[in-house]
Amino acid sequence: MSVHLGMSRCNASCFCNAQHDSLADPATLDCYMEASLSRHQAKDKQQAARRLTPMRLAATLPARLLLPTLSRWHVTTQDRLFFHLRNIWGVVAPRAMMDLGSHASHGHFTNLSDALLFLDAFHAPGTQVVGVDAFEDFALDLQRRFDTHPRYGAMAGVEKRSLALAISEAADGSLLDFTGPARMHSTCCTDGWCAYTRLEKERGKDHLCSITRMRLGLLPRQPWLPPSSYPVELLRWLGSNGSESRRTGRPPKAAYNVRTIRLSSLWQRMRLRPPRRLDIIKIDIDADWRKLGGLEELLMSRAIGVLTIEVDGSWGSVHPKWQVSAADQLAWLARRYQYEAFLKVPCFAKDGAGSLELGQWKWNYRRRKYQPAPSTAGKHATWLLPLASRSMHFLPNGYHAKRRHGVQDMVLVDGQAAELANLPSLLAADCLEAPNWKAYAQESRPVRQT
C-alpha cells in the first residue's frame, strides 16, 4: 500500500497565501505550523516555508494553552485505558494492537507488557497483536509468553507476534547501532542499577531479564532458551558496562546492530482489510515521532483508533526559531486529520482505579539504585487534557519533556468515532479528585469552519 503525502497537507500556495502579519489569524497559524515541519517534507513544502519570516511571526504567537502542574513521571502502563475501551467497544469483535517498546517490565513479577494487558482485555478470534522491541532478548521473552503462558497460548484464533526490530525512518532492513540502549538494558539485567537478584529471591525467576541472565550465567540455562543473534562476548561486555573489556584488554568484536522497519511497513504487514484498522498503538521507544517512518501516513489513512505515545527527551524542546515544540506539531497534525489530541496527566487514583504502572521498582535515593517495591498496587491514574481538536482553534502550548516531570504521554483519539467521545470522561472518573477537563475543551474560542 502506498500513500502519496504530497496532497495531504497544504501545498505551497494554500495557506501560505494568507496575507496576515499575526499568528492570531487561524489561517496564518496553520501555514506557520505547516512551515515549521518543512524540514521533514519535500522541497515544495520547504519553498513554502521560506515565504514566512518565522522570527518575526513567532513574536505574534497567541497566548499558550495553559498546562496543569505535573507532579510525577508518566504512568507507564495502559491497563486503565484498555479497561475503558473494553467497556466502550465490547469483547465480541476482533481487535488489532501494535505495541512498540513491548518489553514485559510491568507487574509484581516484572513480566507483563502492554501487549499482554491488551490480550487480557481483547482476545476474540481474529484479534491481532504485534509487539516490537529492539533488544532481542526482550522480544524473545514476549514471544515465549505469547506461546507458552497458559492464558495467552490458549487464545484460539488470536495472532500474536513479537519482533526484534527497531522502528525507524530509514529504509527497511537498514542497520541501527543500538549499543547504548542495549548497554542500559543489559546493565539493569546484571544488577548494575536494578535488583534482579533480590527480585528472584522474593518473587521468582520468571521475569523480563531471565533470558539475558541465563545467557550470562546468572541463572541456570533452561532447555527452551532460544539462540541469540549476538555473540555472548558482546552481551557480557554490555552487561559489565565495559569493565569486561578493561579487564581482558579486548574490546567487543561488534556493535549491537538492529535491523530497522518503518512504521508504515509494519502496518502494511498486518494486512488489516477495511473496515479493520489498528484499534490501538502504543509507542514508547525513546524516538522522535517525526522519525518513526510513517506516522503521518497512518493518521492520514485513518488507520488508527487510539494512539498513545511517550513524549521524551528525543523530541527536543521548543524550537528556537519557530517557538513551538514537537508535541505542538503532532497535536496540530492530528487535528488536521480529524483526531483529537490529549496529554495524559497523572492524578491520584480512587481505590481500585489505579493503573498497574511500573510499580515493581522503587528508587532508593541513598543507594542510587532501583529496588523491588513492597507493592505494585496502583496509586495513580491519568486524565486527558485536550491539546487540539476540530471543535476549537489550535493553540500551541510549548510542551516538551526537558522540564520537571516532563516525560508524559500524548494520546490521539479518532475524532470521527462517536463511541470514543466519552473516553476522557471515563478516564477522569478514575481520579480521586476529578479534574475539570471539559473546561479546557470548552474554552470560548471562535471556530473557523474548514
N, C-alpha and C positions, 0 to 999 in steps of 0.2 A: 504494500500500500504506500503510495507516495502522495504527499500533500504539498501543494505549492503555497508557500507562505507569502509570496510577493504581493498578493491581493488581500491578505488577511487584515492588514492594518492600513492606516492612511498612507497613500503614496506620496510622492514628492510634492504634490500640489494640494491635497485635500484640506487638511487642517492648517498647513503652513501658509495658506493664502490669507489667513486671518490677520488683519491689519490693526492689531491691538498692541499697546505697549505695556500691558499689565497682565499678569497671570491670574488676576481676579476674574478675567474673562474665561469661561469654561473652554471655549474652542482653542484659545491660545494655550491654556494649561495642557489640553490634550496634545497639542502639537509639541509643546515643550517636553512632556513625558515621553512622547514618541522619539523625539530627538535625543533624549538622554540615553536611550537604548541603541542609538545608531551604530556605535562601535561593534555591536553584536549582530549587525544586519548587513544587507547587501549595499552596494555602492550607491544606489539611488536614494536609500534612506540616509546615508552619510552626507550626500549632497544636500538633501533637505535640511539636515541638521545645521549645515554651515550657514543657512539663511537666518538662523537665530543668533542672537548675541546673549549667551546664557548668563554671563557675569552681570549684565545689566538687568535681564529679566529676573534673575534669581532674587534680586532685591525686592521684587514685587510679588513674591510668593505669598499666598494668603496665610492667615494665622494657622499654625499647625494644629492638626487634630490632637486634642489632649489625651494623654495616656494615663491610666491609673498607676499608682506606685506598685512596683514589682517587688515582692518580698522574699522570693526564693527562686532557685533554678527551676527549669521547666519540669512538669510532671511527665515522666518518660514513657509510660505505658498508655495504651489506647483502650483498655478494658471497659471503662465507663462509656466511651464513645461507641464501642461495639454494643454495649448493653442497650443504649438508647436507640441505636439503629436497628437492632433486632426487634425492639418494640414497634418501631415505625414500619419496617419492611416485612416483618413476619419471618417465618422459617421455611416456608414451602418452596419458594423459588430458589434456583441455584444462584450463587453469587460469585464474584471474582475479586481477588485481592492481590496486590503486589506489595511486598514488604522489602524495602530497600534499606539495608542495615539490619539484617534479620537475626543477628546472634541472640541466643537464648539466655539473656542475662537477668531476667526478672524472677521474682518469686522467692519463697522461703528457701528453696534448694538451688537457686540460681540456674534454672534450666527451662524457663519459659520465655518464649518470644512473642511478639505481636502476631506473627503468623499463626502460632498455636492458639493464642487467645481468640483470634478471628475464627478458627475452626471450632472452638468451644461454642461460639455463637451461631455460626453458619456452616452447616455441613449437609445440605440437601444434595441428592445425586445431581451431578453436573457442575458442582462447585469447583472452582479452580483457585489455587493459591500458589504464588511463586515467591520464594524468598531468595534474596541476593545478598551475599556478603563477600567482601574482597579477601578476608582472611580465611584461607581454605579450611582449616580445622573447624572453624565455627560453622561454615556451610555444611561440612560433612556431619557435624553434630546435629544440626537441624534435620537433615535428610534422614538420619538414623531415627530420630524421634518421630518423624512423619511415618516411617515404615514399620517400626517395631514397637512403639508405645501401644499398649492395648487399646487405648481410646482412639487415637488417630489412625492407627493401622487398620482398624476395623471399619472405618468410614467408607462404605461401599459407594462407588461411582464418583468419588472425590479425587481430583487430580492434585497432587502435592509434589512440588519440585523445589529443590534448594540448589542454587547455582553459585559457584565460586568465581565471581566476575566483579569487575569494577565498572560502575556506571560513569560514563564519560562522554564528552562531545567529540572525542577522537573517533576515527573510523573503527568500525567493529573489528575486533581481533588485534588491535594495537596492544603494545605492552606498556603498562603503567608501573613506575617504580613505587612500590608500596612499602618500602623498607621501614620508613619512620613509623607509620601506624602499626605495622607488623611487630616492630620492637615494643611499642606500647602494649599491645595485646599480650605478647609473649612474656614481658616482664611482670605483667599482672598475674598471668598464669603461674609464674615461678615465684610468687610471693614478693616480688620486688616492691610493689606498692599495694597489693591486695593481700588477702589472708586465706588462701585456699586450703592450706594445711589445717588451720584451725576449723575452717568450714567443714572439711572432711571428717574431723573428729566429732563435730557437733551435729552435723546434718546429713552426712553421707557423701559418697564419691561420685554420684551421678549428677554432674554439673557441667556448666559451659566449657570449662577448661580441661575436662577429663581426657580428651583425645590428645591435646598438646602435652599434658603432664605424663601420659603413657609414653609418648614418643621420647620424652626427655628422661625417662626412668624414674619419675617422681611418683608414679602409680604402676602397679603390675599391669603388664600388657594383657589385653583380652583377645580372644580368638577373632572377634569381629572387627578389630582395629583396622580401618581402611588404610591403604597405602597413601603416602604423601607425594606430591609433585615436587617437593623441595628436599634437598639433602639435609640429613639430620645435623650436619655440622653447622649449616646456616641457622637452623632452628635453635641449636644450643647457643650460638653466638647472639642471636636476637634475645633469647631468654636470659642471657647473662648480662645484657646491656653493654656488650662489647668487652667485658672483662675476660671472656674466654680467649679472644684473640690476643689480648695483652699478656695473658698467662702463657700461651703457646707460642706467641710471636708470629702467628699466621692469621691474616685476615680471612674472612669468608670468601669462598670462590665465586659467589654470585649474589646479586641483589634479589630481593623478594619482589619479582616482577609478576604482575597480574594481567590477564587478558581483559580487554575492555569490551563493553557493549553500550550502544546508545539506548537511551530510554525509549525512543520511538521504535527501535528494532526489537527490544524486549516486548513491548506492547504488541507488535505485529506477530511475534512468535506465539502469543497466547491464542491467536485465531478466534477472537470473540466475534461472532456474527451478530449483526444488528437484529433485535434491539439490545443484545447483550453488550455490556461495557464494563470497564473497571469500576466496580462499585466503590472500592476503597484503595487508595495508595498511601502508604506511609513511607516517608523519606527521612532518614536520619543517618547520613553518611559523611558529614563534615565537608560538604561541597556546595559551592555557589549554585543557585537554581538555574542561572544562565549557562552553566557548563555541564548540564545533565544530558544534553544531546536529544532535545525534542519535547521538552515540557510544553512549550507553546503549541507545538503540533497537536498534542493530546487535548489541550484546552480548546483550541480552535475546532477540532473534530468533535468536541463534546463527548470525549471518550471517558470522562471521569465523573463519578458521582460526588465523592468526598475525598479530598486530599489533605493530609496533614504533613507538614514539612518543618524540620528543625531550622531555625534561624541561628547561625553560629558565626564565629569569627571569620570563617572563609568568605562570608558575604561582604566583608569590609564595613565601613561606617558611612557617614554622609559624604557623598561625592563633593570634593572641594569646589568644583566648577558648577555643577548643577544643583547642589544643595538638596538633593533627595537621596534616599538610601535604596539598596537593592530590594528591601521589603516594600518600599513605596512603589517601585517599578512593578513588582509582582502583583501587588494589590490593584494597581491601575490596569495591568494587563488582564487580570481575572475579570474585572468589571467589564472590560471591552467584550469579553466572550461570554457574558451573561452569567458569571459566577459571583457569589458573594464572598468577600474576603474578611477573615477574622483573625484576631490574635487570641490565642489561648492564654488566659490569665489564671494563675494558681489561686486557690482560696482554701480556707479550712473547710473540711467536709462534714456534713451531717453524719451521724452514726450510721454505718452500713453503706454509705455512699462514696467512700473514699476510693481512689484509684490504687490498684496494686503497686504501681510505680516501681522505682528502683529501691525497694525497701530492704533488700538483703544486706546492704552495706551502710556503715555509719563511719563518718570521717572522725578519726582520733587526732585532735589537734596537737596533743602532746607528742605522740609518736609520728605524726605526719604520715599516717597510713590509713587506708580503709580497713575496717574490721567488720565481721558479721554483726548486723544489728540484732538486738534482742527480739524484735518482732517485725513482721512485714505488714502489719495492719495499716491500711491506708489512712493517712490523716489529712490528705489533700485531694481536692477535686479541681476542676477547671470550669471557667465560664468563657464565653466567646464575646470578645469586644469587636464590634463592627469597624472595619477599616475602609471598606469600599463596597458599593452596590449600585445597581442601576436606579435605585429609588432616591439617591442623593448625589449631589455633586461630589466629585473626588477631591479630597484634601490630603496632601502628603503629611506624614507625621514624623518623618526622620528616624523611625525606629531602626535600631541595629543592635547587634549582640555585644559590641565593645563598650558596655556600660554595666553598672552593677546589676546583677541578676538578669543580664541581657539575653542569655540563651533561653529562648522560648520557642513555641511552635506557632506557625501560621496554619490556618485551616481555610480551605476553599470549598465552598458548597455550591452545587448546581442551583443557580437562582431560578431556573425554569422547572425544577422538580417540586411541585406543590407539597408533596408529602414531607419534604425536608425543612419546610418553613418553620416548624416548631422545634427544630433541633436546638437552637440557642436557649429557648425557654427550658427545655428538659435538662440541659447541662447546668444551667444556672440554678435549678432546683436542687442540685447536689450540694450546693454551698451552704454552710452554716448560716451565713448572713447573705441572703440572696442579693446579688448585685442588680442595680437598675440598668441592665444592659440596653433596654429599649430607649433610654434617654439619649444614648449615643446614636442609635439608629434613627431617632425621630427628631433630631435637631432641625430647626426650621431653616432649610436651605432650599431655595428655589431650584427646581429640577428642569434642565433643558431636555426636551423630548428629542431623542435621536433614533 
